[in-house]
Amino acid sequence: MVGNPIYNLLLGTFFEWGVALHHIESAKIRHKEKTWGEARKDLRVIGKKVAKQAGKDYVVFPALTGRNWKHTLKANMVANLIRNYWAYMVIFCGHFPDGAEKFTLEEYENEAPGEWYLRQMLGSANFNAGPLMAFMSGNLCYQIEHHLFPDLPSNRYAEIAVRVRALCEKYDLPYTTGSLGRQYLQSFWTILKLALPDKLLKATSEDAPETRSELKFRIRGGLREGFTDSETGKRRGLRTALRELRAA
């Protein structure tokens, strides 16, 4: 949709409530897996949370500061905006940069136990961060490790990341990461391109760079049949196959 970039920025502005509304799962309503009555129940729960939080931020706390209520109100608004945009950027950089794969429902339903881990790794992305940035992002700069081990304390992600990268290197698997700015720009650029009508794309909707990640994982047969090169001693897997696909 042409309006997607605007909707995306609005989502960033009100990200805390956007995350809450995600719980409604509108896709289930469209497919009649969830009734409107159930959705309205979810909305009531969300509405109570919104009213409670907004009441504290914009009524109670400003009132407690007496004559300085305007300064408190403005400070809370700015703080919430900063928090929302930061959380939005961290989450988007973990799921939508180039290299983060997409999967069909059929692939999800028919995957083997080992492929669950593979899907978690290929469907997410990291961004480079030092100790301070990792702390500020709640260690979600290690989104790949978060998906692989959701029950692991987040302060262990950096340690586990070393092992995950070693396994990716051993089995020739892609490990998507980059700077925070690069990962976000890739995500937003994709949103901009997908807002254009198909007729303006340089390729078909299946082959266009902004949608081709939906096709990449279909060459997983090459991964299942991965082998070790007798000359180099290195395993040939999905990472090499993707490089060859891009070069073709």
Residue pairs with C-beta under 8 A, 6 or more apart in sequence:
1 7
1 195
2 195
2 196
2 197
3 195
4 191
4 194
4 195
5 188
5 191
5 192
5 195
8 188
8 191
11 18
11 88
12 84
12 85
12 88
12 89
13 81
13 84
13 85
14 84
15 84
15 85
15 87
15 88
15 91
16 53
16 80
16 83
16 84
16 87
17 46
17 50
20 46
20 49
20 50
21 46
23 42
23 46
24 39
24 42
24 43
24 46
25 34
26 39
28 34
29 35
29 36
29 39
57 76
57 77
57 80
58 73
58 76
58 77
61 72
61 76
62 69
62 70
62 72
62 73
62 76
63 69
64 72
65 71
65 72
86 136
89 180
89 184
90 137
90 138
90 140
90 141
91 140
92 184
92 187
92 188
93 125
93 127
93 143
93 180
93 183
93 184
93 187
94 124
94 125
94 126
94 127
94 140
94 141
94 143
94 146
95 123
95 124
95 125
95 143
95 187
96 125
96 186
96 187
96 190
96 191
97 125
97 176
97 178
97 182
97 183
97 184
97 186
97 187
98 176
98 186
98 190
98 213
99 125
99 174
99 176
99 213
100 122
100 123
100 124
100 125
100 176
100 213
101 119
101 122
101 123
101 213
101 214
101 216
101 217
102 123
102 213
102 214
102 217
103 119
103 123
103 217
104 214
107 119
107 217
108 119
111 119
117 148
118 173
118 220
118 223
120 144
120 147
120 148
121 144
121 147
121 148
121 164
121 168
121 173
121 175
122 173
122 174
122 217
122 238
123 147
124 143
124 144
124 146
124 147
124 176
125 143
125 144
125 176
125 177
125 178
125 183
126 141
126 142
126 143
126 144
126 145
126 161
126 175
126 176
126 177
127 141
127 177
127 178
127 179
127 180
127 182
127 183
128 141
128 177
128 178
128 179
128 180
129 137
129 141
129 180
133 141
133 180
134 141
134 142
134 157
134 158
138 154
139 146
139 154
139 155
139 157
139 158
140 146
140 154
141 180
142 154
142 157
142 158
142 160
142 161
144 161
144 164
144 175
144 176
144 177
145 152
145 157
145 160
145 161
145 164
146 154
146 157
148 160
148 164
149 157
149 160
152 160
164 175
165 175
167 173
168 174
168 175
168 239
170 235
171 226
171 235
171 237
172 226
172 234
172 235
172 236
172 237
172 238
172 239
172 240
173 223
173 237
173 238
173 239
174 238
174 239
174 242
177 183
178 186
190 210
193 201
193 208
193 209
193 210
194 210
194 211
198 204
198 205
201 208
201 210
202 208
203 209
205 211
206 212
206 214
206 215
207 215
216 242
216 245
219 238
219 241
219 242
219 245
220 238
222 237
222 238
222 241
223 237
223 238
223 241
226 235
226 236
226 237
226 238
227 235
227 236
228 234
228 235
228 236
229 235
229 236
